[in-house]
Structure formats: structure tokens, C-alpha cells
Amino acid sequence: MRFRLAGPTALLLLLTACDSSTGSGDGAGPDADEAVAALAGALGSGEFSDVAFTQVTPQAASAEYAEVVEGMGEVEPSVEVGDVSAQSDTATATLTWSWPVTAEESWTYDSEATLNLVDDAWQVVWSRELVEPSLGAATTLDLTPVRAARGDIVGARGLKIVTPRPVVRLGIDRGQVPQARAAASARRLAALVGVDVAPYVKAVTGAGELAFVEAIVYRAGEVPPAVGQGYERIPGARALGDDLPLAPSREFAAPILGTVGEVTAEMVAEEPGRYEPGDQAGLSGLQARYDEQLQGRPGAVVNAVGSDDKERELFRIDGAAGDPLELTMDVDLQSEAEALLRDVAPSSAIVALRPSTGDIVAAANGSGTEGQNIATFGQFAPGSTFKTVTSLALLRAGVTPDTPLPCTSTVTVDGKRFKNYSDYPASAIGRIPLRTAVAHSCNTAFISQASRLEELDLFDAAAALGLGIDHDLGFPAYFGQVEPAASRTEKAANLIGQGRILASPMVMATVVASVQKGALVVPRLLRSVEVTEPDVDPLAPGEAAALKSMLRGVVTEGSGRALLDVPGPEVIAKTGTAEFERDGRVETHAWMIAAQGDLAVAVFVEQGVSGSRTAGPILEAFLRAAR
């Protein structure tokens, strides 16, 4: 272990406060100041070869000093010389120690050195009291970090989302199993709890004799019965209670919230001043992005440890808890959304937000996403839900909800044949008003109006409803894309939410929220992040009223009729189905967006039959639960 002296020897000499008799007593002998400065330098560096001692060799003093301070770890002290007083053949000196035990505070104290004049040279009387004045003959120092309480992640109504919750740590206690049997115990425990056997055996056999080597952590109450009964039969296996910052369940908003765990070697290498091996930190999601805020300031305690292992506290710095991270997420609505997606096999998501504020109250990812956050960052063709945007562009181009449009069974554009979805009602074929084309989602009617729109009309309409312009919301959020079409075929596809159109469930919830509010809605999840509205051509009152009326028609007479009897305020909605190719087969995304009162919702299922048949029942159940 190496120690750093506060300054060079010359500085120590300048700082020395001497009385008039720091020599041998007659003014002609050796100077005690030089001997004390050499001692201070040795205590700072751990190298005692230049210091003379009265009863021990420099090598013995160095070895004992290393034993005393070994428990201070990598913390390096600085040592400064204070008053030096010499009388005849004895001198005393004050040494001021400073140990930077945390980044913010140091442990500072004084000790006293005694020197004797022997054969016309000053020699130091060695004792452990030189290091700390209360140390006994066999006492050592020990520094223990005190982990700061991590800040909670708090949701709507002040309800805690991530907060310390009880866990059970299972592992091998090396002090309870001899070395010869440690590998066998590790192998049995790893097999019992389902972790990789070889790495765990290596960790256990390589650990110190008193180490506890963790194998797995369970939430309290979730230890499998077989594990709870089986670990007790394994020599050295132990279960320790603890608390960890956890959400209400393992799945709760996991891709967004992220995880907390032991820092990786890469994190330590990248930020050595911030992390040390064994530290806990956010590893992903919001926990990682806001780790500095949540982590707080750790403390430390320094103990004197006797030969009987009894500890006596010498110094303590209490840490400061991390600051909470406030979200708009509603615990109840998030839980309901996740419950509705639990048995949905394909990748799926539900996003719900408040049109009045943009507050995201639920952003749930189904189990089929395999840990990916598609709720706010997914990038998929939105299909016919995008006709909400196309309708606004057509309104601005002079079409009214009552303008008749040709809804044919198919339409061909530059050799590309487009058709309506398979369940499209035959009664809605022919010349129908725009409102009916929206209600029944007639692809061919919208494509027939392509010539009315200029290159940026679709982009501008999308921006007015919150789609296509990025913002930094403080978390991964995809606002979609509305790219100009490179051909007439691509332009036709764009009009029905395919082609070069992409969106996330979050931004489609934003689109219907903007219709419901009658003005642009910008979503937010973190209360501390200020979001500036983009400069867009805003919705006019007449446009908003027309859009809302047409989306209400989807519920009263179109593909969203299942929502008609949902209790509460009127529901507006739009269904959507988007084709995509996978493994040589044409599959369909299933979408549905809706708003009721101060709640806007988007449901997405990556592979489904149609928006109304696959996403619709999920959205209906969510609206009913939200009431």
C-alpha cells in the first residue's frame, strides 16, 4: 500500500513551528526538526529506511505501520509537522494527520511523536500511538464505507415506484465451510438456484476465508419452495436479509426504469474517480441516466479494531440520501396496462397520457418485447391510425368531413395495387364522405386524394399533432418520422401510414391526445425536465372539431364500435393495421388509439389480425379499468 505525503519535505520544514531549543540543548547539536520531518515523510510514504528508531529497526517499524493502516484500503493520508520542542536529550513533535475518507470530507487529528538523543543523533520512539493516539499495542485501523440511501423514484400522487424493498440474498459463507468442500457446496447451490455453475464455483473457491459469496437475490416472499427447503442442506449455504431499491414487481416498467447493481469493470475504468469495485449504481434505464442524482453522498466510519476483533469508533461521516426522481407514471394504471399485456405473446405495448398536461401515466411493454422499450422508443409503421394525420392534411387542403371521396375495392398506383383491409364492409364501398372513410378506414379513398397534397403537407400536419419532431424528454422517446415520398407509390403508402412513415406507441398516443385537447400535446414523464413546444402550424379550432367529430364516428359507426358502451365521457378512436414482411411472409401490426376525458391511449401488438380485433379488446379493457 502506498501513501501520499501532503507536500514535499521542504514544505514540511517551512510549516514546522519550532521553539528556541529544537537542537540538542546547547545550540551545537543535531536539529530535531530534521528528524521529525523525516518521520513525517516516512509516515506519508510508508518507507522508513531514512528514520532511526530507539528500539526497533526501520524494517520492523515499516511492517507494523503497514499492519496498522491496512484496513484503510486505498485511502492515502497526508501528514504535516506542527510544534517541535526539544529539551536536553528528549524532543516531542505534533503530527497532524488528514485522511480523505470520502470525496467531501477528511478525518483529521493530531498525534505526538517522542524522540531521544542517542549518540548525538535523534531517534524516534516507535509506537502505534504515532499513527493514532488512542491505539493500543495490537490495535489496527479499519475504514468502512457507509452506503448512502438511494433516492426513490416517485410516481403520480406521490406514490413510490422504486424504493427499498426486502430481499433475500443466497450464497456460500466461506467461514462456514472448509476449503476442501467449498467447491462442492458452490456447485450444489448454483444448480439449485439456476445460475452458471463454473463461474460461481470459481468465485467461491477464490474468495477469502470469511467472505460471503452471493449466488442470487430473491424478493422477500418470492423464494421458490424448492430453493427455500434445499439450500439449508448445503454446507455453508446461507440466506441473508437485505433491502434493495426495487419497483413493485420485477416486470414493472422495467425497460424504462432500468436496474441497480454492482458497477462493472468498464464503469470503474471510465470513471475511476466516481466508482470503485463493489459500488452499487444504476446500470440501465432511468436508474443509469439519473444515477448521480439518485445515488446520494456516501459516508464512512473509521474504527479501531482490537486483537479480539472488537471495534471502537474513532470517526464517522454520515452520508446524505440521494434525491428522488419524480415521474408522472401512475402506479395503478401502469400495473393495469402490464396485466393486460401479460398473456400477449407477440411484442406489445400500451401508452397512456393526459391530454391536459402531456403526463405519461402508463408506458407498458409486454413480455414479448424481451426487455426492449417499444412503448416509448419503438419504430413501426402506424398503419391506419396515421389517417388521423392524413385527415388533417386533407382538411387543410380544402377537403371537408362531408366531401365525397371514391372508396373502391382496390386502387393501382404506378403498378402497385392497394386494397382495403380484409374485413372492410361492402356497404361502405362507393362514393363516401371523408368522415365515413375515416370511420371505416377506407385505404383507397385516402390514396385517391394524393394529388391534393404538396410535399410537406403531411409532415406539417403530423407536426401539429406531435409526430415527426424530436424533443429531449429526459428518457428514450421516439417521435416518429414523416419522410417525403420518393415516388407516387411511396406517397400513396405514406397516406395510409406505411411507406416511409414510422411511429412509436407513445407518439400515437400523443396524436390522439392532441385531437382530444384541440392543441399540440408534448408528452412528459419526468417532472424535472422542461420541454419546449416546437414551432409548428397549430391546430385551428375548426380543424380540431372536425378531427374529433370524425374520430367519434369511428366509435359510433365504424371499426371502433366496441368502445361505444364504455362508461364515462364520449370516446374517440382510430384503428390501424400495417403490413410488414418477416421471414418471407406478410404479417400485420395491430394498432388502436383512443381518448376519453383526460386520458389518451395507444395499444400496439406487433403481430395481430387487425387493429379492431387484436388491439381493440385490450384498449377497451384498459379504458374500463381506468374509470
MARSE-777660 format. One line per field, with one value per residue (C-alpha): residue in three letters; x, y negated, z negated. Coordinates in steps of 0.2 Angstrom, whole numbers. Each point is the difference from the previous one (the first is absolute). Layout:
code <- [Ala	...]
u <- [X	...]
v <- [Y	...]
w <- [Z	...]
//
This chain:
code <- [Met	Arg	Phe	Arg	Leu	Ala	Gly	Pro	Thr	Ala	Leu	Leu	Leu	Leu	Leu	Thr	Ala	Cys	Asp	Ser	Ser	Thr	Gly	Ser	Gly	Asp	Gly	Ala	Gly	Pro	Asp	Ala	Asp	Glu	Ala	Val	Ala	Ala	Leu	Ala	Gly	Ala	Leu	Gly	Ser	Gly	Glu	Phe	Ser	Asp	Val	Ala	Phe	Thr	Gln	Val	Thr	Pro	Gln	Ala	Ala	Ser	Ala	Glu	Tyr	Ala	Glu	Val	Val	Glu	Gly	Met	Gly	Glu	Val	Glu	Pro	Ser	Val	Glu	Val	Gly	Asp	Val	Ser	Ala	Gln	Ser	Asp	Thr	Ala	Thr	Ala	Thr	Leu	Thr	Trp	Ser	Trp	Pro	Val	Thr	Ala	Glu	Glu	Ser	Trp	Thr	Tyr	Asp	Ser	Glu	Ala	Thr	Leu	Asn	Leu	Val	Asp	Asp	Ala	Trp	Gln	Val	Val	Trp	Ser	Arg	Glu	Leu	Val	Glu	Pro	Ser	Leu	Gly	Ala	Ala	Thr	Thr	Leu	Asp	Leu	Thr	Pro	Val	Arg	Ala	Ala	Arg	Gly	Asp	Ile	Val	Gly	Ala	Arg	Gly	Leu	Lys	Ile	Val	Thr	Pro	Arg	Pro	Val	Val	Arg	Leu	Gly	Ile	Asp	Arg	Gly	Gln	Val	Pro	Gln	Ala	Arg	Ala	Ala	Ala	Ser	Ala	Arg	Arg	Leu	Ala	Ala	Leu	Val	Gly	Val	Asp	Val	Ala	Pro	Tyr	Val	Lys	Ala	Val	Thr	Gly	Ala	Gly	Glu	Leu	Ala	Phe	Val	Glu	Ala	Ile	Val	Tyr	Arg	Ala	Gly	Glu	Val	Pro	Pro	Ala	Val	Gly	Gln	Gly	Tyr	Glu	Arg	Ile	Pro	Gly	Ala	Arg	Ala	Leu	Gly	Asp	Asp	Leu	Pro	Leu	Ala	Pro	Ser	Arg	Glu	Phe	Ala	Ala	Pro	Ile	Leu	Gly	Thr	Val	Gly	Glu	Val	Thr	Ala	Glu	Met	Val	Ala	Glu	Glu	Pro	Gly	Arg	Tyr	Glu	Pro	Gly	Asp	Gln	Ala	Gly	Leu	Ser	Gly	Leu	Gln	Ala	Arg	Tyr	Asp	Glu	Gln	Leu	Gln	Gly	Arg	Pro	Gly	Ala	Val	Val	Asn	Ala	Val	Gly	Ser	Asp	Asp	Lys	Glu	Arg	Glu	Leu	Phe	Arg	Ile	Asp	Gly	Ala	Ala	Gly	Asp	Pro	Leu	Glu	Leu	Thr	Met	Asp	Val	Asp	Leu	Gln	Ser	Glu	Ala	Glu	Ala	Leu	Leu	Arg	Asp	Val	Ala	Pro	Ser	Ser	Ala	Ile	Val	Ala	Leu	Arg	Pro	Ser	Thr	Gly	Asp	Ile	Val	Ala	Ala	Ala	Asn	Gly	Ser	Gly	Thr	Glu	Gly	Gln	Asn	Ile	Ala	Thr	Phe	Gly	Gln	Phe	Ala	Pro	Gly	Ser	Thr	Phe	Lys	Thr	Val	Thr	Ser	Leu	Ala	Leu	Leu	Arg	Ala	Gly	Val	Thr	Pro	Asp	Thr	Pro	Leu	Pro	Cys	Thr	Ser	Thr	Val	Thr	Val	Asp	Gly	Lys	Arg	Phe	Lys	Asn	Tyr	Ser	Asp	Tyr	Pro	Ala	Ser	Ala	Ile	Gly	Arg	Ile	Pro	Leu	Arg	Thr	Ala	Val	Ala	His	Ser	Cys	Asn	Thr	Ala	Phe	Ile	Ser	Gln	Ala	Ser	Arg	Leu	Glu	Glu	Leu	Asp	Leu	Phe	Asp	Ala	Ala	Ala	Ala	Leu	Gly	Leu	Gly	Ile	Asp	His	Asp	Leu	Gly	Phe	Pro	Ala	Tyr	Phe	Gly	Gln	Val	Glu	Pro	Ala	Ala	Ser	Arg	Thr	Glu	Lys	Ala	Ala	Asn	Leu	Ile	Gly	Gln	Gly	Arg	Ile	Leu	Ala	Ser	Pro	Met	Val	Met	Ala	Thr	Val	Val	Ala	Ser	Val	Gln	Lys	Gly	Ala	Leu	Val	Val	Pro	Arg	Leu	Leu	Arg	Ser	Val	Glu	Val	Thr	Glu	Pro	Asp	Val	Asp	Pro	Leu	Ala	Pro	Gly	Glu	Ala	Ala	Ala	Leu	Lys	Ser	Met	Leu	Arg	Gly	Val	Val	Thr	Glu	Gly	Ser	Gly	Arg	Ala	Leu	Leu	Asp	Val	Pro	Gly	Pro	Glu	Val	Ile	Ala	Lys	Thr	Gly	Thr	Ala	Glu	Phe	Glu	Arg	Asp	Gly	Arg	Val	Glu	Thr	His	Ala	Trp	Met	Ile	Ala	Ala	Gln	Gly	Asp	Leu	Ala	Val	Ala	Val	Phe	Val	Glu	Gln	Gly	Val	Ser	Gly	Ser	Arg	Thr	Ala	Gly	Pro	Ile	Leu	Glu	Ala	Phe	Leu	Arg	Ala	Ala	Arg]
u <- [0	7	-4	1	9	-9	15	18	12	5	-18	-1	15	-7	-16	9	-3	16	4	17	8	-3	18	9	-2	17	-3	14	-8	-11	-17	-15	-10	9	-4	-18	-2	8	-13	-14	6	1	-17	-7	10	1	18	10	18	5	-6	9	-9	5	-6	-5	7	-7	-6	-9	-8	-5	-8	-10	-6	-6	-10	-8	-6	-4	-19	0	1	5	-3	17	4	9	11	6	12	-7	10	17	7	17	7	17	0	-19	-12	-18	-9	-18	-5	-17	-8	-13	-8	-12	-13	-13	1	-7	7	16	4	12	9	17	12	16	17	14	18	16	17	11	19	-3	-14	-19	-9	-19	-9	-11	-18	-17	-5	10	-13	-15	2	-13	6	6	15	-11	-13	-2	-10	-15	-9	-18	-10	-18	-11	-12	-18	-5	-13	-17	-9	-17	-15	-17	-8	16	0	17	4	18	4	10	-9	5	10	8	18	6	18	14	8	18	2	-13	8	18	10	0	-19	-3	-1	-12	-12	2	-5	-15	-7	3	-10	-13	-3	3	16	15	10	18	1	-8	11	15	-6	-3	17	9	-8	7	-3	-13	-8	-19	-1	-17	-8	-17	-12	-19	-14	-6	-15	6	13	-5	-6	13	14	-6	0	15	14	0	6	16	15	4	-16	-8	-15	3	-14	3	-9	3	-8	-14	-16	-16	3	15	-9	-7	6	16	7	-3	5	15	10	12	15	18	11	8	19	-3	-9	14	13	-10	-4	13	-3	-18	-1	10	-2	-15	-9	-19	-6	-13	4	-14	-15	-5	10	16	-4	-4	12	9	-16	-6	16	2	16	8	7	14	4	18	2	14	0	7	8	-17	-8	-10	-2	1	-6	12	-8	-16	-7	-19	-4	-14	-15	-2	-13	-16	-4	-18	-10	-18	-3	-15	3	-17	-2	17	-4	-16	8	13	-13	-9	16	6	-8	3	13	7	9	-13	-2	-12	3	-12	1	-10	-5	-1	19	8	4	4	-10	4	14	-1	9	-6	10	2	12	13	5	0	-9	-11	-13	9	14	-7	0	-14	-11	-16	-12	-17	2	10	-15	-4	15	-5	-17	7	11	-15	-11	14	0	-19	-8	-14	-7	-15	10	-4	15	1	2	4	4	18	10	16	14	15	-3	-2	-17	-8	-15	-11	3	-9	-15	-4	-19	-7	-14	14	6	-4	0	1	3	17	-8	-6	17	8	-13	2	18	-1	18	-5	-10	15	12	-12	4	19	0	-7	15	17	16	0	-18	0	15	-8	-16	10	10	-16	-6	17	8	16	10	12	1	12	-13	14	-3	0	-15	-3	-11	-1	4	-9	12	-4	-6	13	-14	-18	-1	9	-11	-16	7	5	-19	-5	14	12	14	12	-11	6	-7	1	-15	5	-1	-17	-7	6	-9	-17	4	3	-17	-9	8	-2	18	18	4	18	2	10	5	13	-7	18	2	-7	-6	-2	-14	7	-5	-13	-16	-12	-17	-14	-16	-10	13	0	-19	0	13	-8	-17	7	9	-16	-8	12	-8	-18	0	17	14	0	-18	5	4	-17	-6	15	-7	5	3	-1	14	9	11	9	5	15	8	17	8	18	11	8	9	-8	-18	-11	-5	-10	2	-16	-3	-13	0	-14	-4	-13	-1	18	7	8	6	9	1	12	2	14	-9	-19	-15	-6	0	-19	2	17	4	-18	-5	16	-4	-18	5	13	-13	-12	13	5	-17]
v <- [0	-17	-16	-18	-14	-16	-10	2	1	-19	-5	10	-9	-17	5	6	-12	2	-7	-7	16	13	6	10	-13	-9	-7	10	17	8	-8	10	-9	10	17	-5	-5	17	9	-9	4	18	1	-8	12	16	1	-1	3	-18	0	5	9	3	18	7	0	-10	16	5	-17	0	18	-5	-17	10	12	-15	-9	15	-2	-18	8	-12	-16	-9	-12	-16	-4	-17	-5	-12	-6	8	-2	6	0	8	17	2	-8	0	-4	-2	9	-5	14	-2	15	-4	13	-6	-12	-14	2	5	8	-12	2	-3	13	-3	7	2	0	4	-7	16	-1	-18	5	-2	17	3	9	12	4	2	-16	-9	4	-3	-5	12	16	14	12	12	-12	-4	-13	5	-11	6	-10	-4	2	-15	4	-1	-12	7	-1	-8	1	-9	-5	2	19	8	10	5	1	11	17	16	13	16	3	18	5	10	-6	5	-1	14	12	7	-4	19	0	-18	5	14	-12	-13	12	6	-17	-6	15	-3	-19	2	-11	5	13	-3	-18	1	14	-10	-15	10	10	-17	-9	-4	11	-11	-6	2	4	-5	12	-8	-13	3	-12	4	12	6	13	16	14	12	-13	-5	18	6	-13	4	18	-8	-2	-19	-6	-15	-11	-19	-13	-17	-14	-5	-15	10	-4	8	16	6	-4	-18	-12	9	-5	-18	0	10	9	-3	12	1	-11	9	0	-12	-12	-1	-2	-14	-10	6	-16	4	19	13	19	6	-17	1	-11	-1	12	-4	-11	-15	8	-2	-17	-8	10	-15	-8	16	7	-13	-3	15	-1	9	6	3	13	5	19	10	17	7	-8	-12	-17	-17	-14	-14	-10	0	-10	3	1	-10	9	-2	-12	8	1	-6	8	-2	19	6	16	6	-3	7	16	1	-2	13	12	-2	4	15	13	-8	10	-12	-16	-12	-17	-12	-18	-12	-18	-15	-12	-15	1	13	11	18	10	17	7	19	12	18	15	3	-15	10	-15	-13	-17	-1	-9	-17	5	12	-4	8	-4	-7	5	-7	-9	-12	-5	-12	-10	3	-7	-16	-2	2	-12	-13	4	-4	16	0	15	0	0	15	11	16	16	14	18	-3	-14	2	-13	2	18	2	7	-6	7	-2	11	17	-4	-16	-1	1	-13	-13	2	-14	-18	-4	-16	-2	3	18	3	-3	10	15	-3	0	1	-3	-16	-8	5	-7	-18	1	-13	-13	0	-8	7	-7	0	17	-4	-17	9	13	-13	-9	16	3	13	-2	-13	6	-7	5	6	7	18	10	-6	2	-13	8	-5	-7	1	-8	13	5	6	0	18	-6	-15	11	12	-15	-6	16	1	11	-4	-11	-4	6	-3	6	5	-16	-12	8	-3	-18	-1	5	-11	-15	3	2	-16	-10	-5	7	11	4	15	0	13	-9	-15	-8	0	-16	3	-14	2	0	-14	8	-6	3	8	-12	1	6	13	7	1	9	13	3	2	13	10	0	8	14	5	-3	8	6	12	-5	3	12	-16	-8	7	-4	-10	-18	-14	3	10	-5	13	6	18	5	15	-1	13	5	15	13	15	-1	-2	-15	-4	-14	-12	-3	-18	-9	-18	-8	-14	-2	-15	-4	16	5	18	9	19	9	19	4	15	0	3	-19	-15	2	19	1	-17	-5	12	-5	-19	3	9	-13	-14	9	3	-18	-6]
w <- [0	5	-10	7	-10	-1	7	3	-15	3	-3	-16	-6	4	-9	-16	-14	-11	-17	-4	-5	13	1	-13	-13	1	18	7	2	13	5	-6	14	13	-8	-2	18	5	-11	7	18	-5	-8	17	11	-11	4	-17	6	-3	-18	-15	-15	-18	-2	17	18	14	8	-16	-1	18	-2	-15	7	16	-12	-9	16	11	-4	7	17	14	-10	-1	-15	0	-15	-5	-14	-14	-15	-4	-17	-6	-17	-4	7	3	13	4	16	5	16	9	10	13	8	15	-5	12	15	-11	-17	-8	-17	-8	-17	-9	-7	-10	4	-13	5	-11	3	2	5	6	11	-2	0	0	-13	10	-6	9	-9	13	12	-11	-18	-7	8	-11	3	12	6	19	10	11	12	5	13	-5	15	2	2	18	5	4	17	-4	11	1	-16	-9	0	0	15	-4	-19	-12	0	-10	9	-4	5	2	1	-8	-16	1	-19	-1	12	1	16	5	1	6	18	-3	-9	13	14	-10	-4	18	7	-13	4	19	2	11	-10	5	-3	-17	-5	5	-10	-15	0	3	-14	-17	-15	-7	16	4	19	6	13	3	-8	-2	-5	-17	2	17	-5	10	-13	7	-3	-17	-6	10	-4	-19	5	8	-11	-1	9	-9	3	-5	-1	8	9	18	10	10	9	-6	11	11	16	-5	13	0	17	-5	-18	3	-14	-14	-4	-2	11	15	3	15	-11	-12	14	8	-16	-13	-10	-2	-1	-9	1	-11	2	4	14	14	14	12	4	-11	-14	10	8	-17	-10	-7	-6	-8	-7	-14	-9	-9	-17	-10	-17	-7	-14	-11	1	-15	0	-6	16	-11	9	-8	11	3	13	10	15	3	18	8	9	19	6	7	18	3	14	7	1	-10	-9	2	18	4	-10	10	17	-4	-6	16	10	-11	11	17	9	13	-4	-7	-9	-8	-2	-9	-3	-6	15	-13	-5	11	-16	5	-13	7	12	0	10	2	-4	18	2	-10	-10	14	-2	15	-10	2	12	12	19	10	14	-9	14	0	-17	11	10	-15	7	18	-4	-7	16	11	-11	3	18	2	-4	-12	-11	12	17	10	4	11	-11	12	-4	7	7	11	-1	12	1	-19	-5	-17	-8	-15	-15	1	-12	9	1	18	-5	-1	18	12	-2	-18	-10	-9	-17	6	8	-17	-10	11	4	19	7	18	-4	-9	14	13	-8	2	14	-12	-12	3	-6	-18	-3	-9	-10	-6	-5	-9	-9	-6	-8	-8	12	10	-11	-13	-17	-15	-13	-12	5	16	11	18	8	17	18	15	14	17	12	14	12	3	-7	-16	-2	1	-13	-11	0	-9	-12	9	12	-9	-15	-17	-17	-18	-11	-11	15	6	-17	2	17	-7	-16	11	9	-17	-7	16	-1	1	-15	-4	-11	-16	-12	-11	-10	-1	19	8	18	12	13	18	12	11	9	-14	1	4	-11	16	4	-17	-1	17	-5	-16	8	13	-13	-10	15	-1	-16	4	18	4	-4	-19	-4	-14	-10	1	-16	-11	-14	-2	12	19	7	16	9	15	5	10	9	8	11	-2	6	-11	6	17	-7	-1	-18	-7	-14	-10	-7	-9	-7	-10	-12	-14	-11	-6	6	17	3	14	1	11	4	12	8	0	10	1	-11	-5	-3	-9	-7	-3	-14	-10	2	-5	-16	-4	2	-11	-13	0	-5]
//
